[in-house]
Amino acid sequence: MNYRTFGRLGWKVSEVGYGMWGIAGGEGGWTGSADEQGMQALQLAVDKGCNFFDTAWIYGRGHSEHMLGRVLKSNPDKKIVVATKIPPKNREWPSKRGDRLNDVFPSDHIREFVDKSLNNLGMHSIDLMQFHVWEDDWAQDESWMRVIDDLKSQKVIQGIGISVNRWEPDNVIKTLETGLIDSVQVIYNIFDQAPTDHLIPACKKHNVGVIARVPFDEGALTGVLTKETVWPEGDWRNSYFVPENLHATVDRVEVLKKDIPEGVSLAECALRFILSNPDIHTVIPGMRAIRNLSQNLACSSKGSLDAELLQRLAGHRWDRTPTEWSQ
């Protein structure tokens, strides 16, 4: 495993981190999760050098955090960087233009969920606490600034980050200008390349850590989806891959496959495309199956893709705007 310096926080984080939404299960999540398998995968990730784990209270309503807490307890000698998230009070993902900060992240709500996460994780201090949605219009609202400053001074959290709404990478640029944000988590993959236009350069300017999420476009960039794919009732993917999205995505993946070199899987290419960008500090695929976990973590040692392939993959950029099903 290779490691990169996580912006101004200075942590050495594994290039391939662990996104923990998929293993948590529960309402609004991914079906097919089993705690025994999930705990085995988490421990194997630690054993293989992964040291950045991204969770959130909403992943299983605290269950994902509890699982990570068990990993921390079992590995007291390992330095594991823990990132979690505060859910919006109104429980709406994503936030919408015109939402008031006081309705989404009032100060008492922020403190309440920092305490909940501390308890779930069994920690005295959280490495990285992130807002799970964001509106750049809140940039100059002093209420979030005051509470974050208090939590940092009390050493309850070490860093503060923002998880940017899907397909809205510029909806945080003004907030970065405050100098108070330590990290940004953004969707970045072969299709979703828009963060390279403005967001990633802004993060580099302010020495802000960059977490790339959804590297496989919710599974599409593993190449296993078809236009007939469905998931069990209650699985979040049914609401994301509505026919309009699923059919267009499968068509684009079929075209993309023609540019994937022989002997390299689409999933490997997708991860190494992201790792080829030195301004990305860690990428956080969701990993449940042991086989997939091992293959994903191994991408770190395989290095960047060659320049010619990167240029071809850049041609598969797919700019999209938020819609009812994009969440």
Secondary structure, DSSP 8 states (H G I E B T S, - for coil): --EEEEGGGTEEEESB-EE-STTT-STTS-S---HHHHHHHHHHHHHTT--EEE--TTTTTTHHHHHHHHHHHH-TTS--EEEEEE--TT--SS--TT--HHHHS-HHHHHHHHHHHHHHHT-SSEEEEEESS--GGGTT-HHHHHHHHHHHHTTSEEEEEEE--TT-TTTTHHHHTTT---EEEEE-SSS--GGGTTHHHHHHHHT-EEEEE-TTGGGGGGT---TT----TT-THHHHS-HHHHHHHHHHHHHHHTTS-TT--HHHHHHHHHHT-TT--EE--B--SHHHHHHHHHGGGG----HHHHHHHHTT-------TTT-
